Amino acid sequence: MSFELLEHLESKVQQAVETIELLKMELDDLKEKNKTLTDELAVTRENKQALLDENAKIKEEQDKWQERLRLLLGKIDDVKPFD
């Protein structure tokens, strides 16, 4: 009877070892996916910052153009009509 128990225990140990090996493989896969996603996130953040910088520059240019237009319109308003 103890031989059967020993065989049963050995079978359970083997199953545990196989499960651990599968979990290690899954963990390695997840670590690789995590690294890939972390790298993609870094690139996305860089792209976002570049877009924010470009947007700020464009808004600044727009403000300058609006100010120039206001000045020109003000000059037009200052022109006296012909009598």
C-alpha positions, 0 to 999 in steps of 0.5 A: 500500500505504501508503494501505491501512496509513493507512486501517487505522491510522485505523480502529484509532484510531477504534475506540480513541477509541470504546472510550475514550468508552464507558469514560468513560461507564461510569466516570461511571455507576460514579462515580454508583453509588458516590456513591449507595452512599456516601450510603446507607451514611452513612444506614445508619450513622446509623440503626445508631447511633440503634438502638444508642443506643436499645438502650442506653437501653432496657437502662438502663431495664430495669436500673432496673426490675430493681433496683426489683423486687429492692428490692420483693421484698426488702421482701416477704421482710422481712415477717414472717408472721402467727403 
